[in-house]
Amino acid sequence: MGNSDNEIFVIRMPDVGEGIAEAELVEWHAQPGDMVREDDVIAAVMTDKATVEIPSSITGKVIWLGGKVGDMISVGADLVRISPDANAQIEAAAPEPAQAPPATPDAAPSDAPEPAPEQKNAAPAKPATDAETHSAKPAAPASGVPARHVQPPRRAAGEKPLASPAIRRRALEAGVDLRRVSGSGPAGRLTHADLDAWLDAPESAPVTGGRVRRTEVTEIPIIGLRRAISRKLGQTWSKVPHITIVEEIDVSALEELRAGLNAERKEGKPRLTILPFLVQALVRAVADQPDMNAHHDDEAGQLRQFAGVHVGIATQTPQGLKVPVVRHAESRSLDDTAIEIARVAEAARDNTALRDELSGSTITITSLGALGAIATTPLINAPETAIVGVNKMAMRPVWDGAQFVPRKIMNLSSSFDHRVIDGWDAAIFVKRLKTLLETPALIFVEG
């Protein structure tokens, strides 16, 4: 990981996974000047959706960092330099945040300057009289940019501000109420300069009964997991033509079965949600249509079918969307499937999932749970060829030929890679899932 050069120890970016050429720096745990001990974590990097912590292999003082959070670091590049000598001089590290230049009288500060201590303790200023408030020209703040009037200019009741049609049009487009703008022209007539001054001036306190227009813009760097999600979904959307089928599923029988099984649960047995039933239904359905349990390698021009069914479970975590994988679902019982879903989802949420637990899925299930809408348009987890979205379950009236009866209905929204999956085959697959979920005993029938 590192080497000694002129008594400076260099920790380089390690190989954090097969085929990984670079990783994103997502967190520093040490800064120049910090003393670190051997095995202390000094940085965290992310590859795909797995975060890897980089420990120090020596005790000493950090004197140099190889980048800033969000940078992509190549495998083998210098990551940290450490001086075993605690008294070593600290060198320049990653770029320091730019210091704001000191305010000048002519600058337009975003915050008003702090008053001098004696001013803070001074008696409150005497309120200005009407005559002072409406003097010929309002006093400008130290910045030189006048603040907007807190109170509207004095005009007689019903009196309209004097302004040309051009100024009124500009004010309308900018959302400015001209009654609040002071006019400097003859008889208080508004000029373009008056409107410009109003638009350029910083916001002031709202007029009683009015609202302050918000103009702040917050720029947030897209880094870490969010950048990985953005990159992957962008590539999927641009490269994979989707076909989405939404089908209504009557899950009344499935819900009755699930409630019965949960009522008979013994201590230590997992409570069953609808997800393990859906995973096992997928196992049955892809057995008849292996193209749905496959990867589309467009560079190699191959469709790679898998005998094992490795189901990705799209999971919302504090860090963002992750897809932990339930491996070999075809070999698991219903209970074992439920236990594994809970385990990998929890590992994803608490950020302890291993790289292998976040990759290698062959088909994915996505669900918004109780927030789920009537229908969604899930994006395929490329290079997979199919994804099944679970929508919100609701009691709905269903016509049985003689009357409306209440049934528990849930829609499935399923998307397919249209380059290799025809609409006809997609419809057959969805119909098969519908049959299995509406007659859940079929899920457990072998052969």
Secondary structure as a PSIPRED ss2 file (coil, helix, strand):
# PSIPRED VFORMAT (PSIPRED V4.0)

   1 M C   1.000  0.000  0.000
   2 G E   0.000  0.000  1.000
   3 N E   0.000  0.000  1.000
   4 S E   0.000  0.000  1.000
   5 D E   0.000  0.000  1.000
   6 N C   1.000  0.000  0.000
   7 E C   1.000  0.000  0.000
   8 I E   0.000  0.000  1.000
   9 F E   0.000  0.000  1.000
  10 V E   0.000  0.000  1.000
  11 I E   0.000  0.000  1.000
  12 R E   0.000  0.000  1.000
  13 M C   1.000  0.000  0.000
  14 P C   1.000  0.000  0.000
  15 D C   1.000  0.000  0.000
  16 V C   1.000  0.000  0.000
  17 G C   1.000  0.000  0.000
  18 E C   1.000  0.000  0.000
  19 G C   1.000  0.000  0.000
  20 I C   1.000  0.000  0.000
  21 A C   1.000  0.000  0.000
  22 E E   0.000  0.000  1.000
  23 A E   0.000  0.000  1.000
  24 E E   0.000  0.000  1.000
  25 L E   0.000  0.000  1.000
  26 V E   0.000  0.000  1.000
  27 E E   0.000  0.000  1.000
  28 W E   0.000  0.000  1.000
  29 H C   1.000  0.000  0.000
  30 A C   1.000  0.000  0.000
  31 Q C   1.000  0.000  0.000
  32 P C   1.000  0.000  0.000
  33 G C   1.000  0.000  0.000
  34 D C   1.000  0.000  0.000
  35 M E   0.000  0.000  1.000
  36 V E   0.000  0.000  1.000
  37 R C   1.000  0.000  0.000
  38 E C   1.000  0.000  0.000
  39 D C   1.000  0.000  0.000
  40 D C   1.000  0.000  0.000
  41 V E   0.000  0.000  1.000
  42 I E   0.000  0.000  1.000
  43 A E   0.000  0.000  1.000
  44 A E   0.000  0.000  1.000
  45 V E   0.000  0.000  1.000
  46 M E   0.000  0.000  1.000
  47 T E   0.000  0.000  1.000
  48 D C   1.000  0.000  0.000
  49 K C   1.000  0.000  0.000
  50 A E   0.000  0.000  1.000
  51 T E   0.000  0.000  1.000
  52 V E   0.000  0.000  1.000
  53 E E   0.000  0.000  1.000
  54 I E   0.000  0.000  1.000
  55 P E   0.000  0.000  1.000
  56 S C   1.000  0.000  0.000
  57 S C   1.000  0.000  0.000
  58 I C   1.000  0.000  0.000
  59 T C   1.000  0.000  0.000
  60 G E   0.000  0.000  1.000
  61 K E   0.000  0.000  1.000
  62 V E   0.000  0.000  1.000
  63 I E   0.000  0.000  1.000
  64 W E   0.000  0.000  1.000
  65 L E   0.000  0.000  1.000
  66 G C   1.000  0.000  0.000
  67 G C   1.000  0.000  0.000
  68 K C   1.000  0.000  0.000
  69 V C   1.000  0.000  0.000
  70 G C   1.000  0.000  0.000
  71 D C   1.000  0.000  0.000
  72 M E   0.000  0.000  1.000
  73 I E   0.000  0.000  1.000
  74 S E   0.000  0.000  1.000
  75 V C   1.000  0.000  0.000
  76 G C   1.000  0.000  0.000
  77 A C   1.000  0.000  0.000
  78 D E   0.000  0.000  1.000
  79 L E   0.000  0.000  1.000
  80 V E   0.000  0.000  1.000
  81 R E   0.000  0.000  1.000
  82 I E   0.000  0.000  1.000
  83 S E   0.000  0.000  1.000
  84 P C   1.000  0.000  0.000
  85 D C   1.000  0.000  0.000
  86 A C   1.000  0.000  0.000
  87 N C   1.000  0.000  0.000
  88 A C   1.000  0.000  0.000
  89 Q C   1.000  0.000  0.000
  90 I C   1.000  0.000  0.000
  91 E C   1.000  0.000  0.000
  92 A C   1.000  0.000  0.000
  93 A C   1.000  0.000  0.000
  94 A C   1.000  0.000  0.000
  95 P C   1.000  0.000  0.000
  96 E C   1.000  0.000  0.000
  97 P C   1.000  0.000  0.000
  98 A C   1.000  0.000  0.000
  99 Q C   1.000  0.000  0.000
 100 A C   1.000  0.000  0.000
 101 P C   1.000  0.000  0.000
 102 P C   1.000  0.000  0.000
 103 A C   1.000  0.000  0.000
 104 T C   1.000  0.000  0.000
 105 P C   1.000  0.000  0.000
 106 D C   1.000  0.000  0.000
 107 A C   1.000  0.000  0.000
 108 A C   1.000  0.000  0.000
 109 P C   1.000  0.000  0.000
 110 S C   1.000  0.000  0.000
 111 D C   1.000  0.000  0.000
 112 A C   1.000  0.000  0.000
 113 P C   1.000  0.000  0.000
 114 E C   1.000  0.000  0.000
 115 P C   1.000  0.000  0.000
 116 A C   1.000  0.000  0.000
 117 P H   0.000  1.000  0.000
 118 E H   0.000  1.000  0.000
 119 Q H   0.000  1.000  0.000
 120 K H   0.000  1.000  0.000
 121 N C   1.000  0.000  0.000
 122 A C   1.000  0.000  0.000
 123 A C   1.000  0.000  0.000
 124 P C   1.000  0.000  0.000
 125 A C   1.000  0.000  0.000
 126 K C   1.000  0.000  0.000
 127 P C   1.000  0.000  0.000
 128 A C   1.000  0.000  0.000
 129 T C   1.000  0.000  0.000
 130 D H   0.000  1.000  0.000
 131 A H   0.000  1.000  0.000
 132 E H   0.000  1.000  0.000
 133 T H   0.000  1.000  0.000
 134 H C   1.000  0.000  0.000
 135 S C   1.000  0.000  0.000
 136 A C   1.000  0.000  0.000
 137 K C   1.000  0.000  0.000
 138 P C   1.000  0.000  0.000
 139 A C   1.000  0.000  0.000
 140 A C   1.000  0.000  0.000
 141 P C   1.000  0.000  0.000
 142 A C   1.000  0.000  0.000
 143 S C   1.000  0.000  0.000
 144 G C   1.000  0.000  0.000
 145 V C   1.000  0.000  0.000
 146 P C   1.000  0.000  0.000
 147 A C   1.000  0.000  0.000
 148 R C   1.000  0.000  0.000
 149 H C   1.000  0.000  0.000
 150 V C   1.000  0.000  0.000
 151 Q C   1.000  0.000  0.000
 152 P C   1.000  0.000  0.000
 153 P C   1.000  0.000  0.000
 154 R C   1.000  0.000  0.000
 155 R C   1.000  0.000  0.000
 156 A C   1.000  0.000  0.000
 157 A C   1.000  0.000  0.000
 158 G C   1.000  0.000  0.000
 159 E C   1.000  0.000  0.000
 160 K C   1.000  0.000  0.000
 161 P C   1.000  0.000  0.000
 162 L C   1.000  0.000  0.000
 163 A C   1.000  0.000  0.000
 164 S C   1.000  0.000  0.000
 165 P H   0.000  1.000  0.000
 166 A H   0.000  1.000  0.000
 167 I H   0.000  1.000  0.000
 168 R H   0.000  1.000  0.000
 169 R H   0.000  1.000  0.000
 170 R H   0.000  1.000  0.000
 171 A H   0.000  1.000  0.000
 172 L H   0.000  1.000  0.000
 173 E H   0.000  1.000  0.000
 174 A H   0.000  1.000  0.000
 175 G C   1.000  0.000  0.000
 176 V C   1.000  0.000  0.000
 177 D C   1.000  0.000  0.000
 178 L H   0.000  1.000  0.000
 179 R H   0.000  1.000  0.000
 180 R H   0.000  1.000  0.000
 181 V C   1.000  0.000  0.000
 182 S C   1.000  0.000  0.000
 183 G C   1.000  0.000  0.000
 184 S C   1.000  0.000  0.000
 185 G C   1.000  0.000  0.000
 186 P H   0.000  1.000  0.000
 187 A H   0.000  1.000  0.000
 188 G H   0.000  1.000  0.000
 189 R C   1.000  0.000  0.000
 190 L C   1.000  0.000  0.000
 191 T C   1.000  0.000  0.000
 192 H H   0.000  1.000  0.000
 193 A H   0.000  1.000  0.000
 194 D H   0.000  1.000  0.000
 195 L H   0.000  1.000  0.000
 196 D H   0.000  1.000  0.000
 197 A H   0.000  1.000  0.000
 198 W H   0.000  1.000  0.000
 199 L H   0.000  1.000  0.000
 200 D H   0.000  1.000  0.000
 201 A C   1.000  0.000  0.000
 202 P C   1.000  0.000  0.000
 203 E C   1.000  0.000  0.000
 204 S C   1.000  0.000  0.000
 205 A C   1.000  0.000  0.000
 206 P C   1.000  0.000  0.000
 207 V C   1.000  0.000  0.000
 208 T C   1.000  0.000  0.000
 209 G C   1.000  0.000  0.000
 210 G C   1.000  0.000  0.000
 211 R C   1.000  0.000  0.000
 212 V C   1.000  0.000  0.000
 213 R C   1.000  0.000  0.000
 214 R C   1.000  0.000  0.000
 215 T C   1.000  0.000  0.000
 216 E C   1.000  0.000  0.000
 217 V C   1.000  0.000  0.000
 218 T C   1.000  0.000  0.000
 219 E C   1.000  0.000  0.000
 220 I C   1.000  0.000  0.000
 221 P C   1.000  0.000  0.000
 222 I C   1.000  0.000  0.000
 223 I C   1.000  0.000  0.000
 224 G H   0.000  1.000  0.000
 225 L H   0.000  1.000  0.000
 226 R H   0.000  1.000  0.000
 227 R H   0.000  1.000  0.000
 228 A H   0.000  1.000  0.000
 229 I H   0.000  1.000  0.000
 230 S H   0.000  1.000  0.000
 231 R H   0.000  1.000  0.000
 232 K H   0.000  1.000  0.000
 233 L H   0.000  1.000  0.000
 234 G H   0.000  1.000  0.000
 235 Q H   0.000  1.000  0.000
 236 T H   0.000  1.000  0.000
 237 W H   0.000  1.000  0.000
 238 S H   0.000  1.000  0.000
 239 K H   0.000  1.000  0.000
 240 V C   1.000  0.000  0.000
 241 P C   1.000  0.000  0.000
 242 H E   0.000  0.000  1.000
 243 I E   0.000  0.000  1.000
 244 T E   0.000  0.000  1.000
 245 I E   0.000  0.000  1.000
 246 V E   0.000  0.000  1.000
 247 E E   0.000  0.000  1.000
 248 E E   0.000  0.000  1.000
 249 I E   0.000  0.000  1.000
 250 D E   0.000  0.000  1.000
 251 V C   1.000  0.000  0.000
 252 S H   0.000  1.000  0.000
 253 A H   0.000  1.000  0.000
 254 L H   0.000  1.000  0.000
 255 E H   0.000  1.000  0.000
 256 E H   0.000  1.000  0.000
 257 L H   0.000  1.000  0.000
 258 R H   0.000  1.000  0.000
 259 A H   0.000  1.000  0.000
 260 G H   0.000  1.000  0.000
 261 L H   0.000  1.000  0.000
 262 N H   0.000  1.000  0.000
 263 A H   0.000  1.000  0.000
 264 E C   1.000  0.000  0.000
 265 R C   1.000  0.000  0.000
 266 K C   1.000  0.000  0.000
 267 E C   1.000  0.000  0.000
 268 G C   1.000  0.000  0.000
 269 K C   1.000  0.000  0.000
 270 P C   1.000  0.000  0.000
 271 R C   1.000  0.000  0.000
 272 L C   1.000  0.000  0.000
 273 T C   1.000  0.000  0.000
 274 I H   0.000  1.000  0.000
 275 L H   0.000  1.000  0.000
 276 P H   0.000  1.000  0.000
 277 F H   0.000  1.000  0.000
 278 L H   0.000  1.000  0.000
 279 V H   0.000  1.000  0.000
 280 Q H   0.000  1.000  0.000
 281 A H   0.000  1.000  0.000
 282 L H   0.000  1.000  0.000
 283 V H   0.000  1.000  0.000
 284 R H   0.000  1.000  0.000
 285 A H   0.000  1.000  0.000
 286 V H   0.000  1.000  0.000
 287 A H   0.000  1.000  0.000
 288 D H   0.000  1.000  0.000
 289 Q C   1.000  0.000  0.000
 290 P H   0.000  1.000  0.000
 291 D H   0.000  1.000  0.000
 292 M H   0.000  1.000  0.000
 293 N C   1.000  0.000  0.000
 294 A E   0.000  0.000  1.000
 295 H E   0.000  0.000  1.000
 296 H E   0.000  0.000  1.000
 297 D E   0.000  0.000  1.000
 298 D C   1.000  0.000  0.000
 299 E C   1.000  0.000  0.000
 300 A C   1.000  0.000  0.000
 301 G C   1.000  0.000  0.000
 302 Q E   0.000  0.000  1.000
 303 L E   0.000  0.000  1.000
 304 R E   0.000  0.000  1.000
 305 Q E   0.000  0.000  1.000
 306 F C   1.000  0.000  0.000
 307 A C   1.000  0.000  0.000
 308 G C   1.000  0.000  0.000
 309 V C   1.000  0.000  0.000
 310 H C   1.000  0.000  0.000
 311 V E   0.000  0.000  1.000
 312 G E   0.000  0.000  1.000
 313 I E   0.000  0.000  1.000
 314 A C   1.000  0.000  0.000
 315 T E   0.000  0.000  1.000
 316 Q E   0.000  0.000  1.000
 317 T E   0.000  0.000  1.000
 318 P C   1.000  0.000  0.000
 319 Q C   1.000  0.000  0.000
 320 G E   0.000  0.000  1.000
 321 L E   0.000  0.000  1.000
 322 K E   0.000  0.000  1.000
 323 V C   1.000  0.000  0.000
 324 P C   1.000  0.000  0.000
 325 V E   0.000  0.000  1.000
 326 V E   0.000  0.000  1.000
 327 R C   1.000  0.000  0.000
 328 H C   1.000  0.000  0.000
 329 A H   0.000  1.000  0.000
 330 E H   0.000  1.000  0.000
 331 S H   0.000  1.000  0.000
 332 R C   1.000  0.000  0.000
 333 S C   1.000  0.000  0.000
 334 L H   0.000  1.000  0.000
 335 D H   0.000  1.000  0.000
 336 D H   0.000  1.000  0.000
 337 T H   0.000  1.000  0.000
 338 A H   0.000  1.000  0.000
 339 I H   0.000  1.000  0.000
 340 E H   0.000  1.000  0.000
 341 I H   0.000  1.000  0.000
 342 A H   0.000  1.000  0.000
 343 R H   0.000  1.000  0.000
 344 V H   0.000  1.000  0.000
 345 A H   0.000  1.000  0.000
 346 E H   0.000  1.000  0.000
 347 A H   0.000  1.000  0.000
 348 A H   0.000  1.000  0.000
 349 R H   0.000  1.000  0.000
 350 D C   1.000  0.000  0.000
 351 N C   1.000  0.000  0.000
 352 T C   1.000  0.000  0.000
 353 A C   1.000  0.000  0.000
 354 L C   1.000  0.000  0.000
 355 R H   0.000  1.000  0.000
 356 D H   0.000  1.000  0.000
 357 E H   0.000  1.000  0.000
 358 L H   0.000  1.000  0.000
 359 S C   1.000  0.000  0.000
 360 G C   1.000  0.000  0.000
 361 S C   1.000  0.000  0.000
 362 T C   1.000  0.000  0.000
 363 I E   0.000  0.000  1.000
 364 T E   0.000  0.000  1.000
 365 I E   0.000  0.000  1.000
 366 T E   0.000  0.000  1.000
 367 S E   0.000  0.000  1.000
 368 L C   1.000  0.000  0.000
 369 G H   0.000  1.000  0.000
 370 A H   0.000  1.000  0.000
 371 L H   0.000  1.000  0.000
 372 G C   1.000  0.000  0.000
 373 A C   1.000  0.000  0.000
 374 I C   1.000  0.000  0.000
 375 A C   1.000  0.000  0.000
 376 T C   1.000  0.000  0.000
 377 T C   1.000  0.000  0.000
 378 P C   1.000  0.000  0.000
 379 L C   1.000  0.000  0.000
 380 I C   1.000  0.000  0.000
 381 N C   1.000  0.000  0.000
 382 A C   1.000  0.000  0.000
 383 P C   1.000  0.000  0.000
 384 E E   0.000  0.000  1.000
 385 T C   1.000  0.000  0.000
 386 A E   0.000  0.000  1.000
 387 I E   0.000  0.000  1.000
 388 V E   0.000  0.000  1.000
 389 G E   0.000  0.000  1.000
 390 V E   0.000  0.000  1.000
 391 N E   0.000  0.000  1.000
 392 K E   0.000  0.000  1.000
 393 M E   0.000  0.000  1.000
 394 A E   0.000  0.000  1.000
 395 M E   0.000  0.000  1.000
 396 R E   0.000  0.000  1.000
 397 P E   0.000  0.000  1.000
 398 V E   0.000  0.000  1.000
 399 W E   0.000  0.000  1.000
 400 D C   1.000  0.000  0.000
 401 G C   1.000  0.000  0.000
 402 A C   1.000  0.000  0.000
 403 Q C   1.000  0.000  0.000
 404 F E   0.000  0.000  1.000
 405 V E   0.000  0.000  1.000
 406 P E   0.000  0.000  1.000
 407 R E   0.000  0.000  1.000
 408 K E   0.000  0.000  1.000
 409 I E   0.000  0.000  1.000
 410 M E   0.000  0.000  1.000
 411 N E   0.000  0.000  1.000
 412 L E   0.000  0.000  1.000
 413 S E   0.000  0.000  1.000
 414 S E   0.000  0.000  1.000
 415 S E   0.000  0.000  1.000
 416 F E   0.000  0.000  1.000
 417 D E   0.000  0.000  1.000
 418 H C   1.000  0.000  0.000
 419 R C   1.000  0.000  0.000
 420 V C   1.000  0.000  0.000
 421 I C   1.000  0.000  0.000
 422 D C   1.000  0.000  0.000
 423 G H   0.000  1.000  0.000
 424 W H   0.000  1.000  0.000
 425 D H   0.000  1.000  0.000
 426 A H   0.000  1.000  0.000
 427 A H   0.000  1.000  0.000
 428 I H   0.000  1.000  0.000
 429 F H   0.000  1.000  0.000
 430 V H   0.000  1.000  0.000
 431 K H   0.000  1.000  0.000
 432 R H   0.000  1.000  0.000
 433 L H   0.000  1.000  0.000
 434 K H   0.000  1.000  0.000
 435 T H   0.000  1.000  0.000
 436 L H   0.000  1.000  0.000
 437 L H   0.000  1.000  0.000
 438 E H   0.000  1.000  0.000
 439 T C   1.000  0.000  0.000
 440 P H   0.000  1.000  0.000
 441 A H   0.000  1.000  0.000
 442 L H   0.000  1.000  0.000
 443 I H   0.000  1.000  0.000
 444 F H   0.000  1.000  0.000
 445 V C   1.000  0.000  0.000
 446 E C   1.000  0.000  0.000
 447 G C   1.000  0.000  0.000
